[in-house]
Amino acid sequence: MKKSVVIIGGGIAGLTTAFKLKNSGMEVTLLEAASHTGGVMSSISSDGYLVETGPNTILETSPKVTELVSDLGLDSEKIYANEISKTRYIVRNNKPVPLPLSPVAFLGTSLFSLRAKLRLLKEPFIDPWDNQYEESLSQFVIRRLGQEFLDYAINPFVAGVYAGDPDHLSVRHGFPKLYALEQKYGSLIKGQIKGAKERKERAEESKQKARMFSFRKGLKTLPASLEEALGPAVRKNTVVTDISPKGNKWEITYQTDGRPEEILNSDCVIYAGTVYQLSSLTVERQRLKDFEYFRQIYHPPITVLVLGFKREDVRHPLDGFGMLIPKVEGYHILGALFSSTLFPNRAPEGHVSLTVFIGGARQPEYADKPEKELVEIALGELKILLGVSGKPAFVKRVYWPKSIPQYDVGYGRFKDKLNELTKRYPGLYFAGNYINGISVADTIVQSCSVADEIIEGAKGAETEKEE
Ligand SMILES: Cc1cc2nc3c(=O)[nH]c(=O)nc-3n(C[C@H](O)[C@H](O)[C@H](O)COP(=O)(O)OP(=O)(O)OC[C@H]3O[C@@H](n4cnc5c(N)ncnc54)[C@H](O)[C@@H]3O)c2cc1C
């Protein structure tokens, strides 16, 4: 029997599940509220610059990611980040210092004091956490690696990846691999060594080693190709307002372009929308307290400011991935990606482009300041840190009032609630960046497993019938 599935939301999560299910022979319909698919993933070409409005890179941490790109026939469009981007700068004493990548470089770096380096040697001898209570990332890092490591490695990294604050993020839910290293091996250093061997066996890459990629025409290529492959199964400008279980089927109510509501019936429904929008969806026309519960998940606001400069107006060689700024350094920008170093065709000839992030959980009040003010702040700070002079040749600002779900301490209660809901409502599934990691790669992997679960379920039902 051909199973029908309605997917709510056309970000990378919804598109991936829809693509996988369609390829397995299921009848899929994807309903997306916006006029474009991709969700936060979108690229804009303007004045010779290629701007990523949301994610800039995808880390190839799982074969599922590689497979998806290949299945779409995008291997020739895929570009890996410039080798030089292995260098990442962290600001210390108002100067960008390369993050050491080897034990020898670590010994010689000025990023950490001698005391911090000696403190690290203690790490393998510290007992693992006994889980008396759930630790924040800060508590975990101070306990195992020391305050300076938190300030000059973890704090800037977390601001860059999560737009987050390590004092609130849960090590267990936000950084499960780090948490598991300690629980399994008793030490991060010992775990790194042993874990590398195990990952090799599973053909997985660690986040540090995985290669970063984009596409010639920007990350938008991925959702655009998925949309093309799905063809008429994708309906844009379509908001789902209600889902109602009817026997062993689902009735999905939606509105396209503000027209009167329409109804679709399906065997399964996947919610792949943003988790903060879940509360506006009703079940059997009733607001559900369990959906409203997810409004507690904090999504800090962030501004992405893409600035273009003439090459000679930036003194720094921009020979790396970018620069991250620890909170203790007291700046207003969280950091800057060296976008035109990362990939070709991001800026016109003779120009460079920097992608600056402002706001996040560190300074949410800065994210929605007027563009003029933000550009002034960024220029002032980039002048000190990268030797930027003169006016920018290009400015594009993108504001995300609710950027990335924060897996804060206590996040397990949301995962429990999702499990409870899927048990209570057979045929309802969840996919997205609020389940097993916020990165594009983690979202793809989670979405593939949702699709696999539905496919396996359908096969199981088929076999039972035959018997
Ligand atoms: C500024 C920024 C930078 C980032 N940088 C990176 C990076 O460099 N690398 C990386 O790996 N990750 C990065 N991320 C994270 C990553 O991009 C996201 O976590 C991921 O793309 C989210 O995908 P998603 O499909 O879960 O959600 P979304 O992309 O948010 O898509 C959800 C979709 O559902 C739709 N929707 C919601 N409700 C309904 C409804 N009722 N009916 C119909 N449609 C609905 C929405 O319109 C939206 O299109 C970044 C995120 C942001 C915001």
Ligand as a Chemical Component Dictionary entry (heavy atoms), coordinates in Angstrom:
data_LIG
# 
_chem_comp.id                   LIG 
_chem_comp.type                 NON-POLYMER 
_chem_comp.pdbx_formal_charge   0 
_chem_comp.three_letter_code    LIG 
# 
loop_
_chem_comp_atom.comp_id 
_chem_comp_atom.atom_id 
_chem_comp_atom.alt_atom_id 
_chem_comp_atom.type_symbol 
_chem_comp_atom.charge 
_chem_comp_atom.model_Cartn_x 
_chem_comp_atom.model_Cartn_y 
_chem_comp_atom.model_Cartn_z 
_chem_comp_atom.pdbx_ordinal 
LIG C1  C1  C 0 21.894 33.114 11.320 1  
LIG C2  C2  C 0 22.072 31.628 11.354 2  
LIG C3  C3  C 0 23.312 31.087 11.015 3  
LIG C4  C4  C 0 23.502 29.699 11.042 4  
LIG N1  N1  N 0 24.711 29.188 10.647 5  
LIG C5  C5  C 0 24.863 27.839 10.524 6  
LIG C6  C6  C 0 26.025 27.290 9.898  7  
LIG O1  O1  O 0 26.917 28.010 9.413  8  
LIG N2  N2  N 0 26.104 25.938 9.797  9  
LIG C7  C7  C 0 25.131 25.097 10.270 10 
LIG O2  O2  O 0 25.273 23.879 10.166 11 
LIG N3  N3  N 0 23.998 25.596 10.841 12 
LIG C8  C8  C 0 23.835 26.942 10.962 13 
LIG N4  N4  N 0 22.669 27.456 11.471 14 
LIG C9  C9  C 0 21.625 26.532 11.949 15 
LIG C10 C10 C 0 20.844 25.843 10.825 16 
LIG O3  O3  O 0 20.854 26.641 9.685  17 
LIG C11 C11 C 0 19.394 25.607 11.244 18 
LIG O4  O4  O 0 19.325 25.022 12.514 19 
LIG C12 C12 C 0 18.667 24.674 10.244 20 
LIG O5  O5  O 0 18.851 25.135 8.921  21 
LIG C13 C13 C 0 17.195 24.633 10.622 22 
LIG O6  O6  O 0 16.452 23.871 9.699  23 
LIG P1  P1  P 0 14.941 23.468 10.001 24 
LIG O7  O7  O 0 14.404 22.848 8.769  25 
LIG O8  O8  O 0 14.869 22.688 11.274 26 
LIG O9  O9  O 0 14.173 24.833 10.339 27 
LIG P2  P2  P 0 13.883 26.139 9.476  28 
LIG O10 O10 O 0 14.972 26.411 8.508  29 
LIG O11 O11 O 0 13.576 27.204 10.462 30 
LIG O12 O12 O 0 12.570 25.779 8.638  31 
LIG C14 C14 C 0 11.299 25.647 9.207  32 
LIG C15 C15 C 0 10.260 26.014 8.148  33 
LIG O13 O13 O 0 8.956  25.672 8.608  34 
LIG C16 C16 C 0 8.046  26.641 8.133  35 
LIG N5  N5  N 0 6.819  26.573 8.974  36 
LIG C17 C17 C 0 6.729  26.771 10.322 37 
LIG N6  N6  N 0 5.442  26.604 10.737 38 
LIG C18 C18 C 0 4.720  26.291 9.631  39 
LIG C19 C19 C 0 3.339  26.005 9.416  40 
LIG N7  N7  N 0 2.446  25.985 10.408 41 
LIG N8  N8  N 0 2.930  25.725 8.156  42 
LIG C20 C20 C 0 3.805  25.708 7.126  43 
LIG N9  N9  N 0 5.131  25.977 7.277  44 
LIG C21 C21 C 0 5.585  26.260 8.509  45 
LIG C22 C22 C 0 8.815  27.939 8.250  46 
LIG O14 O14 O 0 8.276  28.934 7.404  47 
LIG C23 C23 C 0 10.230 27.502 7.827  48 
LIG O15 O15 O 0 10.444 27.690 6.458  49 
LIG C24 C24 C 0 22.431 28.852 11.435 50 
LIG C25 C25 C 0 21.182 29.390 11.767 51 
LIG C26 C26 C 0 20.996 30.768 11.718 52 
LIG C27 C27 C 0 19.645 31.346 12.039 53 
# 
loop_
_chem_comp_bond.comp_id 
_chem_comp_bond.atom_id_1 
_chem_comp_bond.atom_id_2 
_chem_comp_bond.value_order 
_chem_comp_bond.pdbx_ordinal 
LIG C1  C2  SING 1  
LIG C2  C3  SING 2  
LIG C2  C26 DOUB 3  
LIG C3  C4  DOUB 4  
LIG C4  N1  SING 5  
LIG C4  C24 SING 6  
LIG N1  C5  DOUB 7  
LIG C5  C6  SING 8  
LIG C5  C8  SING 9  
LIG C6  O1  DOUB 10 
LIG C6  N2  SING 11 
LIG N2  C7  SING 12 
LIG C7  O2  DOUB 13 
LIG C7  N3  SING 14 
LIG N3  C8  DOUB 15 
LIG C8  N4  SING 16 
LIG N4  C9  SING 17 
LIG N4  C24 SING 18 
LIG C9  C10 SING 19 
LIG C10 O3  SING 20 
LIG C10 C11 SING 21 
LIG C11 O4  SING 22 
LIG C11 C12 SING 23 
LIG C12 O5  SING 24 
LIG C12 C13 SING 25 
LIG C13 O6  SING 26 
LIG O6  P1  SING 27 
LIG P1  O7  DOUB 28 
LIG P1  O8  SING 29 
LIG P1  O9  SING 30 
LIG O9  P2  SING 31 
LIG P2  O10 DOUB 32 
LIG P2  O11 SING 33 
LIG P2  O12 SING 34 
LIG O12 C14 SING 35 
LIG C14 C15 SING 36 
LIG C15 O13 SING 37 
LIG C15 C23 SING 38 
LIG O13 C16 SING 39 
LIG C16 N5  SING 40 
LIG C16 C22 SING 41 
LIG N5  C17 SING 42 
LIG N5  C21 SING 43 
LIG C17 N6  DOUB 44 
LIG N6  C18 SING 45 
LIG C18 C19 SING 46 
LIG C18 C21 DOUB 47 
LIG C19 N7  SING 48 
LIG C19 N8  DOUB 49 
LIG N8  C20 SING 50 
LIG C20 N9  DOUB 51 
LIG N9  C21 SING 52 
LIG C22 O14 SING 53 
LIG C22 C23 SING 54 
LIG C23 O15 SING 55 
LIG C24 C25 DOUB 56 
LIG C25 C26 SING 57 
LIG C26 C27 SING 58 
# 
